[in-house]
Amino acid sequence: MKKFVFLIALMLLCTVSLFAQEEDHPLYILMEFMSVSDDMNGDYQEVEQFWSKIHQQRVADNNIIGWDLWAMNPGGTEQGSQYFTVTLFSSMAAMFEGIPGGKFDEYLQNAYPNFSDKERDEMMEKTVKSRDMAHQVYCKEINTTSGDFDMELGTVLVMDIMKQEYDSYEKVENEIFKPWHQQMVDDGKKGAWGVLRVILPAGSQAVGTHITYSMYKDYSQLANFWEGDNGDMDLTTSLAVQKALKTRDWRGVEMARLVMKVR
């Protein structure tokens, strides 16, 4: 029974730092979810390759810390978004502003010095046509495990969408669940774990208030974690877990694979 409770708790909560920042310099994250039809998938890949070089210029200019493209699994057209991008910022103000006014042309020129006006217009048009930006989420990273996980292409990300029910939720994640995930990281069963606080959207109609995430080096490590025996727990811890689970409403889980990365 104790092992059963332990495994259920891990399944509910498993979803370096996601994008490694110092504790006194919090990381701000813009997630943009894209709906891409099957017939536009090739164009969309070309568009993101084009934009990745512009994001490289943003990194060089200290406008952003980094940028990633993730392919969601499952990725059927009836399941909503097929991709999402992650842009990393060092401040909330920078995240809200995005590309500073007047800077886009500079970034574009530096990334593509030989681009003609026609080529530029064609890529802007292809950008609009290749995907529908379904929604954006502004987040702040508030907790993470420690370690030296290298988020390489092919990394698998599992995100659990949580709706906070009580103010003690973040304390519960830090004091009860983080030690478990840290042990999993230390044992090589996962790469990293962390918690994001959703800044916007907010309010009673928002899907979630927090996102917990777990990273795995590949699908094999993820499958081994989900199917493996992750140990036992004492009665006191088991009761604490059952009480802790009441601090949030688990709204759903998403999985994705890293396909592009700019740092």
Disulfide bonds with the S-S distance in Angstrom:
none
